Amino acid sequence: MILDCGGVHVLLAHLAGNVRVARFEHVTMRTVLGLVGNFGNTSKPHLHVHARRPSAAGREPFSGDPLPIRLAGPSSSATIESKGVSS
């Protein structure tokens, strides 16, 4: 799943089959996007989170440098907050 957060693109991986929102649906805080799954050669469910800003207008969403992310809240209901980083 890729989220467009005001020019910052956030990739959430390992939600396949567990997504709870429709494509292009507008979501707000506290919306359940999906459930974390256990895919590949792993012993427990996990989530990969990547945030990037495109390196230039019109470029691929993940063409820029990675951005820091802070997870806040209990592990079962963490929220993802992209910290402000100037381009």
DAMO-V333901 format. One record per backbone hydrogen bond with DSSP energy under -0.5 kcal/mol. NH is the residue of the N-H (numbers start at 1). CO is the residue of the C=O. E is the energy in kcal/mol with one decimal. If there is no record, write none. Layout:
<<NH	CO	E> <NH	CO	E>>
This chain:
<<3	10	-3.1> <5	3	-0.8> <5	8	-3.5> <6	4	-0.8> <8	5	-0.8> <9	7	-0.5> <9	52	-3.3> <10	3	-2.5> <10	8	-0.5> <11	9	-0.5> <11	50	-3.3> <12	1	-3.1> <12	10	-0.5> <13	11	-0.6> <13	48	-2.5> <18	15	-3.3> <20	33	-3.4> <21	33	-0.7> <25	22	-2.0> <31	28	-1.8> <33	31	-0.7> <35	18	-1.7> <37	14	-2.3> <39	37	-0.5> <42	40	-1.5> <46	37	-1.8> <48	13	-1.5> <50	11	-1.9> <52	9	-2.3> <53	65	-0.7> <54	7	-0.6> <59	56	-2.2> <63	60	-1.8> <67	51	-2.9> <70	81	-2.2> <72	79	-1.9> <77	74	-2.1> <78	75	-0.6> <79	72	-2.8> <81	70	-1.8> <81	79	-0.5> <83	68	-1.2> <83	81	-0.6>>
